[in-house]
Amino acid sequence: MHMKPLSDWVLLKVLESKEKKGGIVLPETARETKIQEAKVIAVGEGKDREPQVKVGDKVLFGRYSGVEVALKDEEYLMVKEEHILGIIN
């Protein structure tokens, strides 16, 4: 199944990051941070301008942004481009 976001929406795959503290690995859900990392899967055509992100970019976004969607038993997140905080180089 292929998903094409409309307007200024972006489809993200949230990356599972882990943090190691003193030999203990903490999953993302146990951390207090409110910023997460994701990979851009699909991008809409933009609302008033061309999108600044492209498929394959790694981005940062707020933890409580977007709408969760399931496609082919995979979990994704749909967010407005304006909720993406930055692109990771």
Backbone torsions as a table, in degrees:
resi	resn	phi	psi	omega
1	MET	NA	133.5	178.9
2	HIS	-107.2	139.1	-178.8
3	MET	-121.0	125.2	177.1
4	LYS	-117.0	109.0	178.4
5	PRO	-64.6	149.9	177.0
6	LEU	-94.4	157.2	172.7
7	SER	51.9	-124.1	-176.4
8	ASP	-103.9	27.0	176.9
9	TRP	-88.2	149.9	-179.2
10	VAL	-131.3	134.9	176.9
11	LEU	-95.1	123.9	-176.7
12	LEU	-118.4	148.7	168.7
13	LYS	-110.2	111.5	-177.6
14	VAL	-67.1	131.4	179.8
15	LEU	-88.8	132.9	178.5
16	GLU	-81.6	100.9	178.5
17	SER	-99.0	149.2	179.0
18	LYS	-124.2	149.9	178.6
19	GLU	-122.7	136.8	-179.2
20	LYS	-108.3	124.0	178.8
21	LYS	-127.5	113.1	176.6
22	GLY	57.1	38.0	178.5
23	GLY	86.7	-4.0	179.1
24	ILE	-106.2	128.8	178.5
25	VAL	-91.8	122.6	179.3
26	LEU	-102.2	126.9	175.8
27	PRO	-70.9	163.2	-178.3
28	GLU	-54.4	-38.1	-176.9
29	THR	-66.6	-20.5	-178.8
30	ALA	-90.1	-10.7	-178.0
31	ARG	-84.3	155.1	-178.0
32	GLU	-88.5	-8.4	-177.2
33	THR	-61.9	148.6	178.0
34	LYS	-110.4	10.4	178.6
35	ILE	-115.3	133.6	-179.5
36	GLN	-123.5	164.8	179.8
37	GLU	-111.8	143.0	179.8
38	ALA	-149.6	164.9	175.8
39	LYS	-108.5	135.6	179.8
40	VAL	-76.3	123.5	-178.7
41	ILE	-98.4	-40.3	-179.8
42	ALA	-154.5	151.7	-176.6
43	VAL	-133.0	137.1	174.5
44	GLY	-71.6	175.4	-176.6
45	GLU	-81.0	-4.4	180.0
46	GLY	95.6	159.0	-178.0
47	LYS	-98.3	-64.4	-179.0
48	ASP	-109.8	-9.2	-178.1
49	ARG	-154.2	169.2	178.0
50	GLU	-69.6	140.9	-179.9
51	PRO	-61.1	147.4	178.2
52	GLN	-89.4	-17.2	178.2
53	VAL	-103.2	157.4	178.4
54	LYS	-135.8	163.4	179.6
55	VAL	-57.4	132.2	179.4
56	GLY	100.8	-18.5	178.5
57	ASP	-64.0	145.1	169.1
58	LYS	-98.3	130.4	-174.2
59	VAL	-131.5	162.8	173.4
60	LEU	-109.1	141.5	178.2
61	PHE	-148.6	161.7	178.4
62	GLY	-70.4	140.8	-175.3
63	ARG	-56.2	-36.1	-174.6
64	TYR	-98.9	19.9	178.2
65	SER	-86.3	151.9	167.7
66	GLY	84.1	-175.8	-178.0
67	VAL	-127.3	129.9	179.4
68	GLU	-77.1	137.3	176.0
69	VAL	-134.1	149.4	177.4
70	ALA	-116.0	125.6	177.1
71	LEU	-129.9	121.8	-179.0
72	LYS	51.1	48.9	178.1
73	ASP	63.7	15.7	176.0
74	GLU	-111.1	144.1	178.8
75	GLU	-96.2	131.2	178.2
76	TYR	-130.8	173.1	178.8
77	LEU	-132.9	129.2	175.5
78	MET	-100.1	123.2	178.3
79	VAL	-130.8	154.6	171.2
80	LYS	-72.4	143.6	-179.2
81	GLU	-57.7	-33.1	-178.8
82	GLU	-65.5	-17.0	178.2
83	HIS	-87.6	-5.9	175.1
84	ILE	-81.3	125.8	-173.6
85	LEU	-83.2	-30.5	-179.1
86	GLY	180.0	165.5	177.9
87	ILE	-102.5	133.3	179.2
88	ILE	-89.9	124.8	179.0
89	ASN	-88.5	NA	NA
